[in-house]
Amino acid sequence: MEEGGGGGGAQYKPRTVEEVFRDFKGRRGAILRALTTDVQEFFQQCEPEKDNLCLYGFPNEVWEVNLPAEEVPPELPEPALGINFVRDGMQEKDWLSLVAVHSDAWLLSVSFYLASRFGFDKADRKRLFNMINEVPTVFEVVTGTAKNQTKEKPSSANQNGNRSNSNSKVRSLDGKSSKTIQAMDEEGLEQEEKEKEEVDEEDEEEHGETLCGACGENYASDEFWICCDMCEKWFHGTCVKITPARAEHIKHYKCPSCSSNKRARP
């Protein structure tokens, strides 16, 4: 298997999931070395004045900056071209991150090219991807996010503990004994109380100057009031002997005064 530059690209054809994964890890290790341990050497080799350069990683963990393969189409998918052109146009850490993310794409393309070429079925392709996905990407290592993920990732014991804890929370939902559930309930009740107070304040502002047409007392938010559809005056329900339940069945309410006036007409 010939590769650009030939540094470490001996005739090597992995045919099993394990062999393709070893191929992936070797190439990944080589690129990581170029972008971390050997970064100064890598930087110097990527001179913008040169032609399109690529970063190659080989299965034996050797890296190389070289021109793309002359063969068209190439034996393997090619890495990103021209990584050297933007070297001096970006901050070094941003440039390395850019090379890293393109290298991740190349590593995957090589592995799945091999998987397709040697007829891996759906199960083998899935197993290969899962094995690859278990290791941090080059981008994650170069940018430092892999360390953060390792710190935040709980151990298997903690994962089991979290699983049992989550189950206990579900079980305690019916008994309302979970502190988390209680906190959520209290927060919800506080929100409901706040909204109710706002509605009450609006009602009081709207009816603050309203007087009962029967007793002349002010409106109170905790009392039932009813409005006459004829004179549009408000009345305490108790003053006109109307309960909330009865009011629900009245389509057009007439106060005692309007009712008597209508009867008095000839």
Secondary structure, 3 states (H helix, E strand, C coil): CCCCCCCCCCCCCCCCHHHHHHHHHHHHHHHHHHHCCCHHHHHHHCCCCCCCCEEEECCCCCEEEECCCCCCCCCCCCCCCCCCCCHHHCCHHHHHHHHHHHHHHHHHHHHHHHHHHCCCCHHHHHHHHHHHHCCCCHHHHHHCHHHHHHHHCCCHHHHHHHHHHHHHHHHHHHHCCCHHHHHHHHHHHHHHHHHHHHHHHHHHHHHCCCECCCCCCECCCCCCEEECCCCCCEEECCCCCCCHHHHCCCCCCCCHHHHHHHHHCC
